[in-house]
Amino acid sequence: MAQPPVIRSSIVPNDADEMTTDFQVNGVMYYVDPQGSHLKHENVVTQTGMCRAYFEEEGFDADFVERFIY
């Protein structure tokens, strides 16, 4: 029998400028507002795109991210 998904909630205090948290995600990150309405999602496709854009901004070739995907 498959295990149910694990749900984590992270709340950033109002007086914090930002919060950094590292997760190993095997699925989708689904962001909601305090009322539970969808704000955005991230998955392997969106994360790869964000990494690709970051590496390009830092002067690496667009395909640099491919070395981390196997």
Stockholm file with secondary structure:
# STOCKHOLM 1.0

chainA/1-70         MAQPPVIRSSIVPNDADEMTTDFQVNGVMYYVDPQGSHLKHENVVTQTGMCRAYFEEEGFDADFVERFIY
#=GR chainA/1-70 SS CCCCCCCCCCCCCTTCSCCCCCCCCSSCEEEECTTCCEEEEECHHHHHHHHHHHHHHTTCCGGGGGGGCC
#=GC SS_cons        CCCCCCCCCCCCCTTCSCCCCCCCCSSCEEEECTTCCEEEEECHHHHHHHHHHHHHHTTCCGGGGGGGCC
//
